[in-house]
């Protein structure tokens, strides 16, 4: 097991009506805040009304930043930074899914420095300070509610980049599974693909002394497999929503990444795809994950695929390679059962911009750790995903 | 899934030589501290020298409290409280296993109030404040390094009681698996019994919508089963020590207890036994656990035993009851393979004080949640353990 630090101080308030604690949690930190949310959906569901009335009752004044899109843009981050600076806002409340939370984190970082927030993503600047943030989660997917990562897109440069710091871990996150009841089925599915991919990115590591983390990762994957399909039929199944919601937070809060080096090639390839084509992140992951698996499977890596196939899917087979391939097949079937796209052509992408996507994927160098991928490897993975 | 709050801010520094960070971690909090440790063993291993030289280099002044025994006593807690008050010590560094950490927590609570620290354990007083503590772990067992619980014995009243608060969670814990290399085999085994029991106490819950937590609990149990026996043969196997050490922290830090009601009858029964006979906690648990399992197994509870037997032990059988019983048998075999006692007679306890132990076990009322146990149930469990 590699040495590691583990520090996850985000307070989780999990369950029905946990929003009742919102006023107290914020009031402990600031009474002059920014609320960030996406579209009108939180107004339709009544969540906006609930949040703002709690804030008013708690004498917390607030400014608002809305219309955060999927694959959120640096442009709106800059707008948020400006708002925070102008009105001396000292806390950010993100009400939404990963895009809203990631935007809030980037604003939190940008509000405490004198340079452009995009510099953090370009690795031109290091974060030293950030505004505290809190979240009210409405979509189980990115795990952003319990970690320090943010992924933001730059429309002008067609880049989608990430950066992370423990300073960006939310102070608290309110996880009420009922807030995810009204999600369209394809967003639920895309979220599950994202969760499943986060687990795989940690699972497929180069270290071999990772027994405990691997077994926990398998527990999380089994949860996705058990409850994902249920949610497509019963979107308001509380227990299924709850299991998936807590799994999404645990999948990317450091728990299953401790003492090992994750791979993350699939995520970086997907970021390159959605930078160019603005597709849903979870769709891209469902497409690239099996292609990545097939590409990196070899006699050297088969042992981990066998562990995956046997422990997660209960697969048996005539030899290790057979078991491994059946595990990959099971992965495809799982995504298919969730009505997720399996090929780039399913989301309208053809072979015209393979080079551009490949270049973007390797802009900071080769990808991966379980298997290091050079530019030509990534091109081949993209091509095999067409 | 029941509603829950999850807040585990303890910073973990895990791995070889992580003690290098000690000075910085403490200096952030105070430069006038109390060190608490057990016997001379940390002097023999050189850990005492390492710790004190780091403190000196970091200009942190310290007082010492040593000779903390297993089943640590309230008497020495009072001595620690006095030291903290007299010298205005503002931080406590626990160097040792659960007994040392639990003592430090009780001191941390007692140093911030004007009544006797034992009042917390008698539930006569509620904690409002505590000194911050940090730990350097030398024995994987209690999970005290990442939770807010403390268990202390009162020799005069022959009571062994616990209390808990998030205020008592350590600020940081240094987990260096090499510090556990020199443990005697029976302490390693007793520690594993304790870890395994913590997992079972959460696992056997009355709620049925606990899929994710149960799978993670099974992951932790598999880790004990995989690496426990290895450690008896290879006490300096780094990976085995590391897997067990991290499992011990995760077994009782709220992770597998979230959204459910744990049982904890076995622990309370064991506390009653060791209050009267001062036996090693892990030995008592290894004895009581299978007796508890056999006693509570019924047509109503069999489903959970089947889950345990199949998922943890890979057992098959002719019907559910058969599978359940085989799972219990596997548990006994596991403890036996770790050279743990299986009967009260193995640790020199006969039937003379069954009533006294029973009375102590129910001093705050019936035990358990998976299955509620009245006084007569506990008497029978103790009797069947003779």
Interface residues (C-beta under 8 A of the other chain):
Chain A: X1 X2 X3 X4 X5 X6 X7 X8 X9 X11 X12 X13 X14 X15 X16 X17 X18 X177 X209 X211 X212 X215 X216 X218 X219 X220 X222 X223 X226 X227 X238 X239 X242 X243 X246 X247 X250 X255 X258 X259
Chain B: X1 X2 X3 X4 X5 X6 X7 X8 X9 X11 X12 X13 X14 X15 X16 X17 X18 X177 X209 X211 X212 X215 X216 X218 X219 X220 X222 X223 X226 X227 X238 X239 X242 X243 X246 X247 X250 X255 X258 X259
